[in-house]
Amino acid sequence: MTITVRPIRPSEHARAGEITVAAYDAIGAVSDDYRVQLADVTERVADGADVLVAVDGVEGADDRVLGTVTYVDEDNPHFENHGAGDCGFRMLAVDTAAQGRGAGRLLVQACIDLAVARGRRRMAIYSMEWMPVAHGMYAAMGFTRRPDRDVVFPGGVGFAFQLDLVRDADRHFPPPGPVPDEPPWYLDAWGIQSRAAGGTAHDRA
């Protein structure tokens, strides 16, 4: 069957959230607060993020959701890697029963295509240290590591990756800095106060 990537429909929010939580739980440690965020597709859509789904077969009433991803521009509250890029994606997940069919790569490519269409210059993302399969896919698609941007989330170390979308991307962003002996806590690295101190940071895993 053909896999099609398209914007999510309201009737698919719950299913996409279930797939995301299950995919993360299958490979790593996810904090309780972040599990709520993974499941809440409706909030991401309301915040202006572009949530995409990979579906089985041609578009129609009986589409079966195989995977999902959330694309964000730098002005979206769900964008994380400020300073390293002007767009990114988050919460890439494929149904555990549908993995190995290329849905994840198609979802990432759809994000790249969307970024290019919007005139973005560099895609910057985080991927948890316990996601080696995703890291291999990103490398094959042209993403490079930015260890100077790595941070520690509640669920472990977040590896930073970037993909230049235009030839002169380096002119528009600061050059890589020194790689610290240990990655900093994400709130410290981003200069964001915790919720307890009145901040609004995402509890990321």
Salt bridges, closest charged atoms under 4 A:
GLU12 OE2 - ARG6 NH2 2.62
GLU18 OE1 - ARG15 NH1 3.65
ASP25 OD1 - ARG35 NH2 2.51
ASP32 OD1 - ARG35 NH1 3.47
ASP33 OD2 - ARG195 NH1 3.91
ASP47 OD2 - HIS78 NE2 2.79
ASP50 OD2 - ARG118 NH1 3.00
ASP56 OD2 - ARG64 NH2 3.08
ASP56 OD1 - ARG101 NH2 3.17
GLU59 OE2 - ARG9 NH2 3.27
ASP63 OD2 - ARG6 NH2 2.96
ASP63 OD2 - ARG9 NH2 3.70
ASP73 OD2 - ARG118 NH1 2.74
ASP73 OD1 - ARG120 NE 2.93
GLU80 OE2 - ARG90 NH2 3.38
GLU80 OE2 - ARG204 NE 3.10
ASP95 OD2 - ARG15 NH2 2.82
ASP148 OD1 - ARG146 NE 2.80
ASP150 OD2 - ARG145 NH2 2.84
ASP164 OD1 - ARG122 NE 2.63
ASP168 OD2 - ARG171 NH1 3.21
ASP168 OD2 - HIS172 NE2 3.42
ASP170 OD1 - ARG122 NH2 2.62
